[in-house]
Amino acid sequence: MALWTRLVDYAERIDGEVCRREAAPAGVPLILSWSGTVTVPGTGGFTRGFVAGPTDRWTDTVCRGDAAGVQVDLTWTAARAVLGLPLIELRHTTVAVEDMWGASGRRLVEQLAEELTPAGRRRLVEVFLRRRAETSVPALVTSAAAILDQQAGRISVADLAAELGCGRQYLHRQVSRHLGLAPHTLARLVRFRSALTALRTSQHSTGWAGLAADYGYYDQSHLYREFRELAGVTPGQARATWRLAPVKATSVHDEAFGDAVASSP
């Protein structure tokens, strides 16, 4: 089972504090940090990192002090297996690493801080997560997530249920419980993140109407509305400020920064 879609080792100098707008993720972000503090609305500051539960909302975070850590973007199914509880219990919530895993979570962060290489930190994270990936996820749920990913979110719930050989209501109940969000919401997020990635990596050159058509939006207005609701910015603002390349600490973004090293499990 693939554990994550992206793992980034990061370090950043911050004088004072930096506010960042985070777009709704297509997965469950896990932040493991040993320097700096991150504050999420409705919570206190996190010093060792946190798990951000499934959500279809953008949020603003505040980072204080020089930051260093590892960000792991868990897939929904991997998060269900690793965290050991139905993700509906984490929907729209953020949980500190030490609250999720206790002493073992604190020890992992300490080991990551002591490890000198990104490759070494990657190994530590993978071993830690695989040891905890013991919860069995229903085959229907894993298959639904896989199809949504393969189709880049461009499949109706009716067609998804038909392909899986089950009723729409049953599919809704199972996916919502185990992955935290309804099937149509997961599809919406996968489609949005695919379009956002195209913007960040300059994979489209056909204008906003072309981007909308390429990623299954009804029209340009639909594309704009989805970006506003899921990212809190317009597509143009997203292209101008969110990049996959390293950026200055004063920029607003939700991607890797500093000397980033991305890898797959």
N, C-alpha and C positions, 0 to 999 in steps of 0.2 A: 504493500500500500504506500502510495506517495504521501509523505507527511506534509509537504509544503509546496507552494508555488514559487516562493522566493525566500531566500535567507540573505540578509545583509549585515555585514559587520561595519559598524559606523563609529566615527569620532568627530567631534565638532567643538570648536572654541566659541563660547557664548559670553559676551560681556553684558551682564544684566539678565534680561529675559527676552525670549523670542516667542511670538504667537504664530501658530500654524493652523491652517484650515485643512482638516483631514476629510477626504471624500469617503463615502460609504464603501466599505471593503467587500470584495467577493470572497469572503473567507473569514477567518478568525485571527486577527493579529496578536502575536505574543511578543512583548517587549521584555528583554532581559538586560537591565542596565546596572552598571556599577559606578557611574558618575553622573551627577546632575539630578534634577528633579523635574518630573513631568506632572502637570496638573490638568485633570480632565474635569469639565463642568459637572457639578454635582458630587464630586469626590474630593478627598484631600490630595496632597502631592504624593506621587509614587517615586521612591528612591531606588527600589530594586526591580522595577518594572511591573507589568500587569498583563492580564488577558482581557482583550476587548471582545465582548460577546457579539453574536450576530446582530446586525442592525441595518436598516435602510436609511439612516440619517447621517448627514455630515456633522462634524463637530469641530470646535476650536480648542486647541490645546496650548498650554503655556509651558515652555521649557526654561529652566533657570539653572545657571552654572554650566561649566564645561560638561559636555555629554559624551558618554561612551557606552556602547552596548551592542547587542545583537537583536535584530528584528526578524521574526519568523512569521511569515504569512501562512498559517495552517489552512489546509483545505477544510471545508465544513465536515466532511466525513472523518478526516484525521482528528480534528478537534473533538468530535463526538467520542472517538475511541480513546484518545489520550486523556481527556479531561474526566472521563468516566461518569458523565451525567448527561441527561437530555439537554441539548443546547437551548431548548425553550426556557430553561431555568436561568440562562445567562443573557437572554435577549435584552438588548438596549442597556446592558450593565457593563461595568468595568471592575475587575477583581484583581487585587494585588497578588503578586507572585507568591509571597509568603502566606497569604490567606488561602491560595489555591493548593499549594504543595507543602506548606509548613517548613520545617527545618531542611528538608531535601531541596526545596526551591531556593532557600537562602544559600545553601551550600553550592548549588549549581552556579549561582551568580558569583560567588567567591572564586570558584574554579575558573570561570570565564575571565575574571579580572586578572587572575594569576597567569593564565595561558598567554603566550606571547604572539601566537600566529593566528590569523583568521581560519586557516585550515584546521588547526587544533581546536579552536572554539566550535567550529562546525561539527567536528567529531563528538565533542562533549554534548552539544545540543541533540544530535541525532541519537546517541546512546540513551540519553535521559528520556527522550520522547518515546523511543521504541520500547523501552522497558515498561512504559505506562500505556502503550497502545494495546491494551488487553480487552477492552470492552467490545463485544461483538455488535456490529452495526447491521441492521436488517438488510438483506440483499436488495430488497425493493428500494430502499433509501440510497444505497451506494450506486445502484444502477440509475436511479433518477438523477443523482448528482452528476454521474458520468455523462449521461445523455445531454443534460443541460450544458455541460462544458464542451462536449463535442459539437453541439449545435450553436455555440456562442450565445445561448439564451434565446435563440430564434426558433422556438417551438411552443405551441400552445399547450396549456395544461390538458386539454382534451386529447390532443395527439400524444402527449407524453403518457397519459394514463392508458391509452389504447396500445401504445408500443409496449408498455409494461404489463398489459393484461389485467388491469385492475380498474376499479371505479374511481372517479375523480375525488369523491369525498374521502374515500379510504386513503388515497394517495396524499390528499391534503393533510389528513390527521397524522399520518406516519411521518411525512417530511417535516411538518411543522413541529412536531414533538422532538424528533431526533436532531434536526438541523437548525431549529430555532425560528425559521421563517417559512412562509407558505411557498409552494412551488412557483407560483407566478412572480413572487417577490425575488426568489433566487434567480429566476430567468432574467428578470429586469436588471439585477445587479451584474450578472455575468455579461449581458449585452452592453451595459453602461461601461464596465471596466474594459471591455474589448475596444469600444470606441475611444475611451480615454487613453488607452495604450497607443492606439493609432495616432492620436494627437501628439502624444509625448515623443514618439519615435518618428514623426513626420512620414507616416506610412500612407497618407492620403494627400491627394493634390487636386481634388475635384470640387472643392468648396464645401460649404456647410450642407447644401442640398445633397451633394454627392455622398458626403459622410453619413448623412441620415439614411439615405437609400442603402448604402453599403452595409449598415449595421442594423437594418430592420426597423427603423423608425418610420412612422407614417409620413412625416414631412419635416422640414427644417424647424418649424415651431415645436413639434414634438421633441426633437433633439434638444432644443434650448430649454424646454420645460424640464426634461429629465436631468440635465446638468444642473439646473438651478436647484432642483429638489434633492438630488443625490450628492452634489458636490458643493453647493452654495456659491457657485460661480457660473459664468457663461462659458461656452466652449472656447471663445476667444481668450478669455481670462485664463482658462485652464492651459491653453497652448502657450500663453506668454509666461506663465509663472511656474508650471509644474513640468519638470523634466526628469528624465532618467539619469542625466549626467549630474555630477557634483555641482552644488550651488553654494552661494555665500550664505552665511548663517542668518543674514538679515532678510533673506527671501522667504516668501510664503510658499510652502510645498508640502507634499505628504510622501515624498520618496526618500531614497537614500541620500546621505550627505557625507562630506569628508572623504576619506579614502575607502570607498565602498567596494566590497567584494560580494557579488551575488552568485548563488549556486543553487542547484536543484538536488533533492535527496536521491 
